[in-house]
Amino acid sequence: MAVHPSRKGVIVGCATEYKNDLISNGKIDPSWKGLKLDKAETLEVKKMKEWKRSFKNPAEKDATKQTLCMCYALNGNFIGANFTGK
């Protein structure tokens, strides 16, 4: 399935907005505010393709929580966010 480039840009905006919501709700530290997207990938998970968007926060003291990953279906639906990317 080919994905229109404009949809990819929408996903970046959604990931940034969701990151800001996590900050507002106290789920992640305010030091994540203002950090730009670090990496955008397409993954194959359980024979389905997904978009993975990652933000990196070098100020985070816990090395296992320096990368915030967000996964989206190719149609743009949010799947989940975590620090493992899985």
N, C-alpha and C positions, 0 to 999 in steps of 0.2 A: 504494500500500500504506500503510495507516494504521499508525502506530507508537504503541504504548501508552506513555503518559507515564512509567510506572515503568521501562521499558527505557531511556529517555533518561537517567534518574538512574543506572542501572547503568553506562552508558557513561562518564559523568563520573567515577564511582568507578574504573573500569578505566583511564581516561586518567591519573588521578592516581597510581594504583598503578604503571603503566608508567613514568611520569616518575620516580618514586622508584627503580624498578629501574635506569633509565638512570644515575641518580646513583650508586647502589650499585656498579654495574659500571664506573664511571669513564668512561662515554660522554659525560656532560655534567657541568658544574661543580656543586659542592654549593650554590652560590648559588641554584639552582632549587628547593631544598628549601623547603617551606612556601608556595610561591607557589600561589595559587588559580587556577582556570580563568578565563581572560580572555574567551574568546569561544566560542560554540557555534553552528555553522552546519550547514545541510544544503546539499550541493553536488550538481550533476549532472556526473558525469565519465564520458565515453564512454557516454552515454545511460543511465547507472545512477546512482541517488542514493546518496550517502555522507554520513556525519556527519564533520564536521571539528571537532576540539576544539583550542583554542589556549591556550597559557600564554605570558605576556609577562614578560620579565626585564630591567628597565631597568638592572640592575647589570652586565649583560653588555657588555663593552667593544666587541665586534665587532657593529656595528649589523645586519649580515646574519644574526646568530644570536640576536637578542633575542626572537624569536617561535618557540616550539617548537610544531609542528603535528602532530596525530595524526589519522589517518583510520580510520574504521570502516565496515564494511558495515552496512546497516540491520538485519541480523539480529544484529549485535553482534560479528562477527568482526573482529579487528584486521587492518588493511591495511598500515599503515606509519607511520613518524614521520620528520620532517625539519624543516629550518628554512625551506623555501621554500613549503610549503603546496600543492605540486603533486605 
